[in-house]
Amino acid sequence: MQTRETRPNHVDDTLAVWQRRSRRQLSREDAREIVENITGFFTILAEWSRQEERERYDAKTRGGIDA
């Protein structure tokens, strides 16, 4: 996965949220990885959703079963 520059305030916010849920002390690097992983997860979900919409559209325009 291609990484993006993570804004410092995202790291701070992530630490504030996830530190309460962790038994160990999280580092700024941990928080940066959490941000990247969550971003990647939702990016994949959005890609899947767009692909499903394209497939539904294609099926309808070709007179498929769902038309």
ABEGO torsion letter per residue (X at the ends): XBBBBBBAAAAAAAAAAAAAABABBBBAAAAAAAAAAAAAAAAAAAAAAAAAAAAAAAAAAAGBAAX
